[in-house]
Amino acid sequence: MGGIIGSLYASGYSADSILYIARHIHWDDLLSNQSSLRDIIMEEKDEYNKYDLELPWVNNFFRVSTGVLEGQELWLKFSELLFPVYKIKNFDSLDIPFKCIATDISTGQAVVLDSGEIVSAVRASMAIPSVFTAVEYQGKLLVDGGIVRNFPVKDVREMGAQFVIGSNVTSSLLPANKVNNVLQVLLQVAFFREAEDTKLEVPLCNIYVQTPLEKYSMATFSQADEIIEAGLEEGRKLYPQLKKIADSLNALYGQETNEKELPALQTVKISSYEVHGLKFTTQDFFVHTMGLATNHVYTPEMLAHMVRRASGTRYYSRISYLLDPQPDQSAKIIFDVSESPLTFGKISLHYNQFTGISAIFNLTSRDFFTPNSRSLVTINIGENFRVRGEHLQYLGRGRKFALKLSTQFDQLNITTYANTKEAGIYNQNYFVMDGKFGYSTSRDLTIGIGTRFEWTRFNPSITSSVEFNGTDNFPTSYIYFRQNSLDRPVYPKRGIKSELEGDWVYTQDPNIKLHTSTQDADTITAYNPYPRITFHFESYSPLSEKSTLLFLLQSGVNFQKGNIMNEFSIGGLTYSFHNQITFAGLREGSYYSSSLAEIQAGFRYNMYGNLYLTGRANVLFSNFVNNENNFYDTPNFLSGYALTFTYNFVLGPLELSAMYCDQWKRVMGYVNIGIPF
C-alpha cells in the first residue's frame, strides 16, 4: 500500500484526491480475478466463473498459480490513475522523487525500483506471496518488497532525506493462538524477515507514527472510511509538532508557493503497437478483438475497455501494456500478454433438496479438435447422475458466428405431489442431442437457429394418482434470441438476461402407459406436430449501493394437447432441469402445465460483506390455452413468497430460504449451496 499511495502522491495527486479514490473505488471488483460478465463473449457466459476451483493443465499436469490473484483489474486501474505520467521513465523526475521496494523471488533480496514503468513497479511492490501472482520486471520475478523491507527508512535516507516522518500501518506478527488457517501460516512465515527489519528501521525516523489498526487486516478494504479516520486522529495529535517543523522550515527558506500538480494529460495517439507473449493465438486476432486502430486517439479508460474485451475471449489470463513515447508526441503501445492454458480441470460442489449433494467435474479444452474452438465434458456425480458434452466452433474473424454441438444425459428422481403432499417418486431419464448456429451482434446479444432430439423415460418407483410409465422421443427445430447484459453471474447488481425461443415440435413417438385414479392403464399413441414458445426475462436494477430490485418473467406455451412429457414443471428457487419454471413457494415438480406465465418481483439487500437478504413474491397463471391434458390437477392461479438469507462464500452462495404458497398454506424450507450443474 505504501507503493500505491506513494506513487500517486509523487505523481501529483493531492491528499484529498487520494482520499476520494480510496472511498469510491469498488474494491470487490478490483481485487478479483474475474472480469465483468459484460465483457465476456456471449457463448462463454454460461460457463464463466461457474466452478469453485479451476486448475490449468501445464507441462502434463494440473498446476496451481503462483498466487490467488492475477491482479488484471488492479493493473488497469493503476494504468488509468498513473496515465498522466506515462512519459516519465525515471522516477526521480516525478513531482516528488519516488522509489518502491520489491523482492527478487530467486534470491530473496530487496530490489529498489526507481526507473522503468511505474505501473509495473507499483504492482510488483504489492505482490503479496500466495495472494497476488509474481510480476516479471526488468528480467526479474518480483514479489512484495515488504517480505524483506516493509519500512524502508534507510532507502529514503539514501535518497537525500534529512528529516524522515515514518507511518507504519502494519500489525505485528500474530500470536500462535490467532494463526488459524493455511493463508495465515503462509503470511506469517512470509513476513518473518520484515518484522525483524522494521525493528532496525524505526529508530532511523525523526518522527514515527504507529497507527492502531490491530482489528483491521490487508483484506478490510470495505472499512476504508474507518481506517482513514484512525489515521486522521493520529494526525490531529501530531499537528502541533508538524506545524512547528513547518514554521521552522518556512522561516529558513521562505513560504513554499509551488503546489503539486498532476500533468494535464488525458489522451494519447497510438501510432504503432507490439504484442509479446502470444503462442496459441495470433497478433491479428488479438488486435482485432480489442478493436485497436493505429493513428487514433485514446483515453486510458478506452484502453482499459479494449483490454477487457480481449480478456473476454477467455484466451488471456493477463494483459498489461506500456506506452513508449515517440518523437512526434504519439506513443507506441506494447502489450505483454499471458495466455491462458488451453486446458483446465474444474471442480465444484453443489447441494439442494431436489438434486441432493453432488460433485461436479469439468474438463474444458480449447482448440483440441479444431482451431478456434472450445470442447468440454461435465459430469455430475452424486445422488443424481448427469453428464454433458459440448463442442463450440467459432467462425469468422471476430468470432461473432458460432456452431455449437452438445449432448446431455440426466438421471433424476422427481417427487410428485397431490393435495400439497408428496404422492410418489419418478425416476426420469432424459437424453438430448442439440445443434445450433448463432450470430452474436454484440457481447450481450445472440440470435440463431437450431435442432434438437429429445428422449425421455419415466419409471415410477413409488406410484402416485397419476402414473406415467414408458418413453417418448421427438425432434424439435427452433429459432432463438438471447440477451445477457448482467454484470456478474452470481448475484448481479445490474443488467438484463432474457431468452425467447420459438419451437416446432415434430411428431412424437411415445411408448407410454398412463394410469390415473379414474381410469385404467391406457397406451398413448403418437401426436401431430405442434408449435411451442418459451420466454424467460430477468432484470436487476440497483436502488442504492447495497440494495437491488429484481424482476422475473417466465412463460411457456405448447399450442396443442399432445405434448406428453414435454410439459412445464412448476416449482423450486434454483433452475435445475429442462422445462422447469422456478416458483417461490413451491418445490420442484409440484405442478405441471402446458401453458403458463409467471411474474415475480423481489428486493435484495446486502447487509454486510457477503451477507444478503432477498425477498420475493410471484404469481403464476396456467391452463390459459384450451388444450390442457385433463389428468393434471393444476390450479389456474398460484401465488407464493420466499425470504432468502445468503452467505456468498468460496463454494458459491449458501442460501437458506423460507417459502410460502397461498394455495398450499404451508411454510417450507429450502436449502441451496453452490451453482447447479
Secondary structure as GFF3:
##gff-version 3
##sequence-region A 1 677
A	DSSP	alpha_helix	2	11	.	.	.	ID=ss1
A	DSSP	alpha_helix	15	24	.	.	.	ID=ss2
A	DSSP	alpha_helix	27	30	.	.	.	ID=ss3
A	DSSP	three_ten_helix	37	39	.	.	.	ID=ss4
A	DSSP	three_ten_helix	42	47	.	.	.	ID=ss5
A	DSSP	beta_strand	53	58	.	.	.	ID=ss6
A	DSSP	beta_strand	61	62	.	.	.	ID=ss7
A	DSSP	alpha_helix	72	81	.	.	.	ID=ss8
A	DSSP	three_ten_helix	83	85	.	.	.	ID=ss9
A	DSSP	three_ten_helix	91	93	.	.	.	ID=ss10
A	DSSP	beta_strand	100	104	.	.	.	ID=ss11
A	DSSP	beta_strand	110	113	.	.	.	ID=ss12
A	DSSP	alpha_helix	118	125	.	.	.	ID=ss13
A	DSSP	beta_strand	135	137	.	.	.	ID=ss14
A	DSSP	beta_strand	140	144	.	.	.	ID=ss15
A	DSSP	alpha_helix	146	149	.	.	.	ID=ss16
A	DSSP	alpha_helix	153	158	.	.	.	ID=ss17
A	DSSP	beta_strand	165	168	.	.	.	ID=ss18
A	DSSP	three_ten_helix	176	178	.	.	.	ID=ss19
A	DSSP	alpha_helix	182	190	.	.	.	ID=ss20
A	DSSP	alpha_helix	192	201	.	.	.	ID=ss21
A	DSSP	three_ten_helix	202	204	.	.	.	ID=ss22
A	DSSP	beta_strand	207	210	.	.	.	ID=ss23
A	DSSP	three_ten_helix	221	223	.	.	.	ID=ss24
A	DSSP	alpha_helix	224	253	.	.	.	ID=ss25
A	DSSP	beta_strand	268	276	.	.	.	ID=ss26
A	DSSP	alpha_helix	283	290	.	.	.	ID=ss27
A	DSSP	beta_strand	296	298	.	.	.	ID=ss28
A	DSSP	alpha_helix	300	311	.	.	.	ID=ss29
A	DSSP	beta_strand	316	325	.	.	.	ID=ss30
A	DSSP	beta_strand	331	339	.	.	.	ID=ss31
A	DSSP	beta_strand	343	352	.	.	.	ID=ss32
A	DSSP	beta_strand	356	366	.	.	.	ID=ss33
A	DSSP	beta_strand	373	382	.	.	.	ID=ss34
A	DSSP	beta_strand	385	395	.	.	.	ID=ss35
A	DSSP	beta_strand	401	418	.	.	.	ID=ss36
A	DSSP	beta_strand	421	442	.	.	.	ID=ss37
A	DSSP	beta_strand	445	462	.	.	.	ID=ss38
A	DSSP	beta_strand	466	484	.	.	.	ID=ss39
A	DSSP	beta_strand	495	505	.	.	.	ID=ss40
A	DSSP	beta_strand	511	516	.	.	.	ID=ss41
A	DSSP	beta_strand	519	524	.	.	.	ID=ss42
A	DSSP	beta_strand	530	542	.	.	.	ID=ss43
A	DSSP	beta_strand	547	558	.	.	.	ID=ss44
A	DSSP	beta_strand	568	570	.	.	.	ID=ss45
A	DSSP	beta_strand	580	581	.	.	.	ID=ss46
A	DSSP	beta_strand	591	593	.	.	.	ID=ss47
A	DSSP	beta_strand	595	608	.	.	.	ID=ss48
A	DSSP	beta_strand	611	622	.	.	.	ID=ss49
A	DSSP	beta_strand	637	649	.	.	.	ID=ss50
A	DSSP	beta_strand	652	661	.	.	.	ID=ss51
A	DSSP	beta_strand	666	673	.	.	.	ID=ss52
###
